Amino acid sequence: MFIRNESFYSFRRNYPIITVIVAIHLLLFVWMNFLPFGYLVRNIGIGFNPAVAQGEYWRLITPIFMHIGLGHVLFNSFSLVLFGPALEKMLGKVKFITIYLLTGIIANIATFYLGGLSYPPHLGASGAIFGLFGVYLYMVLNRKDLIDQANSQIVMTILIIGLVMTFVNSNINILAHLFGLIGGAALAPIFLAKARPFYAYTHVHDPEEVTFNPNRWRRRRMNSKLVQKVIWIGFGVLVALGIIMRLF
């Protein structure tokens, strides 16, 4: 579910919604930081509770796609590319973008009501991404037919690390993370009602791409525990890199 080995062609064909969201992340980041009138984009779109209180309700949506730091945009975009595809395929395009936006909005509403008018300006896709983790959390707890044990362990490990970093890093919107997660778990029963396991869906492949053949591991008689260790180490390295990038 979470091992990405597609070419760019097959990825954008299989997961068009995620491709568009990541493209918006990068375009807005470049515009906000390097192009003329970038400050206007920041001023108009950033989450700012006093402005929301005055009727600028679009600020409950626009911050979901905005990032100010390079580490921030890369980490959130990487997380979406890694953990979003399985849900886009299982839910379908419409349901996926709907639950992504809803959980992001729930996160920003919680920030508005619980953070109060004195809460500092905020932005980022983290609330929506935690919403996706909320869906996975529901799957791990109540829809074991949709996710196997190995992927459940990966989800829970990354989720625990994410929650720990939520409280360790002072620059993180704790309310958005927590309520994005809660929102995703609460909405999951509705959106997963007709879902099938990820492997049951067809995928577009680039005829020229080199794909991973699991039989190679069997032919070499590699122990399955060793394969799992390699996967865990790989995820650990990627998460550590993401955390370091967020700190700078």
C-alpha positions in Angstrom: 0.0 0.0 0.0 2.8 2.4 0.9 5.7 1.3 -1.2 5.9 3.6 -4.2 7.6 2.2 -7.3 5.6 3.8 -10.1 7.0 6.0 -12.8 5.8 9.6 -12.9 3.5 8.6 -15.8 1.8 5.8 -14.0 1.6 7.7 -10.7 -0.3 10.6 -12.2 -2.6 8.3 -14.2 -3.4 6.2 -11.1 -3.6 9.0 -8.6 -4.6 12.3 -10.4 -6.1 13.9 -7.3 -2.9 13.6 -5.3 -0.9 14.7 -8.3 -3.0 17.9 -8.6 -2.8 18.6 -4.8 1.0 18.3 -4.7 1.3 20.5 -7.8 -0.9 23.2 -6.1 1.4 22.9 -3.0 4.5 23.5 -5.0 3.0 26.2 -7.2 1.7 28.2 -4.3 5.0 27.8 -2.4 6.9 29.2 -5.3 4.4 32.0 -5.8 4.4 33.0 -2.1 8.1 33.0 -1.8 9.6 33.9 -5.2 7.1 35.6 -7.5 5.6 39.1 -7.5 2.7 39.8 -5.1 3.5 36.6 -3.2 2.8 38.6 0.0 -0.7 39.2 -1.2 -1.3 35.5 -1.5 -0.1 35.0 2.0 -2.1 37.8 3.4 -5.3 36.8 1.7 -5.1 33.0 2.1 -3.3 32.3 5.4 -5.3 31.0 8.3 -6.0 34.0 10.6 -8.7 33.7 13.2 -9.6 37.4 13.6 -10.2 37.6 9.8 -12.4 34.5 9.9 -14.4 36.1 12.7 -15.0 39.0 10.3 -16.5 36.7 7.7 -13.4 35.7 5.6 -14.5 32.0 5.7 -12.4 31.0 2.7 -9.5 31.0 5.2 -10.8 27.7 6.6 -9.9 26.2 3.2 -7.0 28.0 1.6 -4.5 27.3 4.3 -4.8 23.6 3.5 -2.8 24.2 0.3 -0.3 26.8 1.6 3.2 26.3 3.0 5.8 28.9 3.9 9.0 26.8 4.4 10.8 24.4 2.0 10.9 21.7 4.6 7.2 22.2 5.4 6.0 21.9 1.8 8.3 18.9 1.0 7.4 17.0 4.1 3.7 17.4 3.7 3.8 16.7 0.0 6.0 13.6 0.6 3.6 12.4 3.3 0.7 12.8 0.9 2.5 10.9 -2.0 3.4 8.1 0.4 0.1 7.6 2.3 -2.5 9.1 0.0 -2.5 6.8 -3.0 -4.0 3.8 -1.3 -7.0 5.9 -0.1 -7.5 7.6 -3.4 -7.8 4.2 -5.1 -10.0 2.7 -2.3 -12.3 5.6 -1.9 -12.3 6.9 -5.5 -11.5 10.5 -6.7 -14.6 12.2 -5.4 -14.7 10.7 -2.0 -11.0 11.1 -1.5 -10.9 14.8 -2.2 -14.1 15.3 -0.2 -12.7 13.7 3.0 -9.3 15.4 2.4 -11.0 18.8 2.3 -13.5 18.1 5.1 -10.8 16.9 7.5 -8.7 20.0 6.7 -11.7 22.3 7.2 -12.5 20.5 10.5 -8.9 21.1 11.6 -9.2 24.8 10.8 -12.6 25.2 12.4 -11.2 23.6 15.6 -8.3 26.0 15.4 -10.7 28.9 15.1 -13.1 28.0 18.0 -10.6 26.5 20.4 -7.6 28.6 19.5 -9.5 31.9 19.9 -8.8 35.3 18.2 -5.3 35.5 19.7 -4.1 32.3 18.0 -1.2 33.0 15.6 -1.6 32.8 11.8 -1.4 29.2 10.6 -1.2 27.3 7.3 -0.3 23.8 6.0 -1.8 20.6 4.8 -1.0 18.7 8.1 -4.6 18.8 9.4 -5.9 17.1 6.2 -3.0 14.6 6.1 -3.8 13.7 9.7 -7.4 13.3 8.5 -6.1 10.6 6.2 -4.3 8.9 9.1 -7.7 9.0 11.0 -9.2 7.0 8.2 -6.3 4.5 8.4 -6.7 4.4 12.2 -10.4 3.4 11.8 -9.3 0.7 9.3 -6.8 -0.7 11.7 -9.3 -0.8 14.5 -12.6 -1.7 12.8 -12.0 -2.6 9.1 -9.2 -5.2 9.2 -10.5 -6.6 5.9 -9.1 -3.5 4.2 -5.6 -3.4 5.7 -3.1 -6.2 6.5 -1.1 -6.5 9.7 2.2 -5.3 8.2 0.6 -2.1 6.8 -1.3 -1.6 10.1 2.0 -1.7 12.0 3.5 0.9 9.6 0.4 3.2 10.0 0.5 3.0 13.8 4.2 3.6 14.0 4.1 6.6 11.7 1.0 7.9 13.5 2.6 7.6 16.9 5.8 9.4 15.7 3.6 12.1 14.2 1.7 12.6 17.4 4.9 12.8 19.5 6.3 15.4 17.1 3.1 17.3 17.3 3.7 18.0 21.0 7.5 18.3 20.8 7.7 20.9 18.0 6.5 24.3 19.2 5.8 25.5 15.6 3.1 22.9 15.0 -0.7 23.5 15.1 -1.6 20.9 17.7 -5.4 21.5 17.4 -5.3 21.0 13.6 -3.4 17.7 13.9 -5.6 16.3 16.7 -9.0 17.3 15.2 -7.9 16.4 11.6 -7.2 12.9 13.0 -10.5 12.8 14.9 -12.4 14.1 11.9 -10.9 11.4 9.6 -11.7 8.6 12.1 -15.3 9.9 12.5 -16.0 10.2 8.8 -14.3 6.9 7.9 -17.3 4.6 8.4 -19.3 6.6 5.9 -16.6 6.9 3.3 -15.3 3.3 3.6 -18.8 1.7 3.4 -18.2 0.3 -0.1 -14.4 0.2 -0.1 -12.4 -2.8 -1.2 -8.7 -3.6 -0.2 -6.1 -1.7 -2.2 -4.8 -4.8 -4.0 -8.3 -5.4 -5.5 -8.1 -2.4 -7.7 -6.5 -2.2 -11.1 -3.5 0.1 -11.7 -2.2 1.8 -14.8 1.4 0.9 -15.6 4.0 2.5 -17.9 5.0 -0.2 -20.3 8.6 1.0 -20.1 8.9 1.2 -16.3 10.8 -1.3 -14.3 8.6 -2.7 -11.6 9.4 -4.6 -8.4 8.9 -8.3 -8.6 8.4 -9.9 -5.1 9.5 -13.3 -6.5 13.0 -12.0 -6.6 13.1 -12.2 -2.9 11.9 -15.8 -2.9 14.4 -16.8 -5.6 17.2 -15.4 -3.4 15.6 -17.1 -0.3 15.7 -13.9 1.7 14.1 -14.3 5.1 10.8 -12.4 5.3 11.8 -10.8 8.6 14.8 -9.3 6.8 12.5 -7.8 4.2 10.4 -6.3 7.0 13.5 -4.9 8.7 14.6 -3.2 5.4 11.1 -1.6 5.0 11.1 -0.4 8.6 14.6 1.1 8.3 13.6 2.8 5.1 10.6 4.3 6.7 12.6 5.4 9.7 15.2 7.2 7.6 12.5 8.9 5.6 10.6 10.0 8.7 13.8 11.2 10.3 14.7 13.3 7.2 11.2 14.8 7.2 11.5 15.7 10.9 14.9 17.3 10.4 13.6 19.3 7.4 10.7 20.6 9.5 13.1 21.8 12.2 15.1 24.0 9.8 
